[in-house]
């Protein structure tokens, strides 16, 4: 299901056939450094992640992480979407690209589309998280209108999360 389209991108729900791409993205060096291990080591794990995590989120919350598909290249390049954390009163926005597509404006384009999607669903506020040593994502969040409001320890205690908020 297509969520949003931009001049360069399609933002759509994940399907099980996206498993090879999800395996590549979730095992990439930047995903592992800035987001962390999600237990995806092979294609079967990627199918599980799509079905039992993201598709389950679509059913439960009406949103999840969405595939970013670059129309001119005819290939997926990342994920962007909304997540619901048990300890938050509103969704948080997340995004990740394969390293070779970083710095080309794709993350901002996808994030702006997801912000529009969140507004259309009636959300008035969103959160976002980064780990302390992720200035690229922090800069993008600032350009998207998010403000750093506080820090908190990551669930595993290994990092300090920077918490951002934005009113829609």
C-alpha positions in Angstrom: 0.0 0.0 0.0 1.4 3.4 -1.1 1.5 5.9 1.8 2.9 8.9 0.0 4.6 9.8 -3.2 7.1 12.6 -3.7 8.9 13.7 -6.9 11.7 11.1 -6.4 10.2 8.6 -3.9 7.4 6.2 -3.2 6.7 5.6 0.5 4.9 2.3 0.9 4.2 -0.5 3.4 6.7 -3.3 3.6 5.8 -6.7 2.0 7.5 -10.0 2.5 9.2 -9.8 -0.9 11.2 -6.8 0.5 13.2 -9.3 2.8 16.5 -9.2 0.8 16.6 -5.4 1.1 15.6 -5.4 4.8 18.4 -7.9 5.5 20.9 -5.6 3.8 19.6 -2.4 5.5 19.3 -3.9 9.0 22.8 -5.4 8.9 24.4 -2.3 7.4 27.2 -0.6 9.5 25.2 2.6 10.0 22.0 0.7 11.1 24.1 -1.3 13.6 25.9 1.8 14.9 23.0 4.2 15.2 19.9 2.0 15.6 21.2 -1.4 16.9 20.9 -5.1 16.2 17.3 -6.2 15.6 18.1 -9.8 15.3 18.0 -9.9 11.5 20.9 -12.0 10.2 19.4 -13.7 7.1 16.4 -13.5 4.8 14.2 -15.6 7.0 14.9 -13.2 9.9 14.0 -10.3 7.5 10.7 -11.9 6.6 10.0 -12.3 10.3 10.8 -8.6 10.9 8.5 -7.6 8.1 5.6 -9.8 9.1 5.8 -10.0 12.9 7.1 -6.5 13.6 6.2 -4.0 10.9 3.1 -5.5 9.4 1.9 -6.2 13.0 2.4 -2.5 13.7 0.4 -1.5 10.6 -2.5 -3.7 12.0 -2.2 -2.6 15.6 -1.4 1.1 15.3 -2.3 2.0 11.7 1.4 2.9 11.0 4.9 1.5 11.1 8.1 1.8 9.2 7.7 2.2 5.5 9.9 1.4 2.5 11.5 4.3 0.7 11.6 3.4 -3.0 13.6 5.6 -5.3 11.6 5.8 -8.6 14.4 6.7 -11.0 16.7 4.0 -9.6 13.9 1.5 -9.4 15.1 0.2 -6.0 14.5 0.6 -2.3 17.0 2.8 -0.4 15.7 3.0 3.1 12.9 3.1 5.7 11.0 6.0 7.2 7.9 5.9 9.3 6.3 6.0 12.7 6.7 3.9 15.8 4.8 3.6 19.0 6.7 3.2 22.2 5.0 2.1 25.3 6.4 5.0 27.3 5.3 7.8 24.9 2.0 9.4 24.5 2.5 10.0 20.7 4.3 8.2 17.9 8.0 8.8 17.1 9.4 9.1 13.7 12.3 7.0 12.5 14.4 6.9 9.4 17.4 5.1 8.0 19.0 4.9 4.6 21.6 2.7 3.0 24.9 4.5 3.4 25.3 5.2 -0.3 22.1 7.3 -0.3 22.9 9.5 2.7 23.4 13.2 2.1 21.3 13.4 -1.1 18.1 14.8 0.5 16.3 11.5 0.4 15.8 11.2 4.2 14.4 14.7 4.4 12.0 14.1 1.4 10.8 10.9 3.0 10.5 12.4 6.5 8.4 15.3 5.1 6.1 12.8 3.5 5.7 10.9 6.7 5.1 14.1 8.6 2.3 14.9 6.1 0.9 11.3 6.7 1.0 11.8 10.5 -0.9 15.1 10.2 -3.5 13.3 8.0 -4.0 10.7 10.7 -4.8 13.5 13.2 -1.6 13.5 15.2 -0.7 16.8 16.8 2.8 15.9 18.1 5.6 13.5 17.2 8.8 12.4 18.9 12.1 11.3 17.5 15.2 9.7 19.0 18.8 9.6 18.1 21.8 8.4 20.0 24.1 11.1 21.3 26.8 10.6 18.6 24.5 10.9 15.5 24.9 14.5 14.4 23.6 13.9 10.9 20.2 12.7 12.1 20.1 15.4 14.8 20.7 18.0 12.1 17.9 16.6 9.9 15.5 16.6 12.8 16.3 20.2 13.4 15.6 21.1 9.8 12.3 19.2 10.0 11.2 21.4 13.0 12.0 19.0 15.8 13.5 20.4 19.0 15.8 18.5 21.4 13.9 18.4 24.7 15.7 15.9 26.9 18.0 12.9 27.2 17.3 9.4 28.5 19.2 6.2 28.7 18.7 3.6 26.0 16.9 0.4 27.1 20.1 -1.5 27.1 21.9 1.2 29.0 24.7 1.5 26.4 23.8 4.9 25.0 22.2 8.1 25.9 19.2 8.9 23.7 18.4 12.4 22.6 14.7 12.9 22.6 13.2 15.4 20.1 9.6 16.7 19.8 7.6 18.5 17.2 4.1 19.9 17.1 2.3 19.2 13.8 
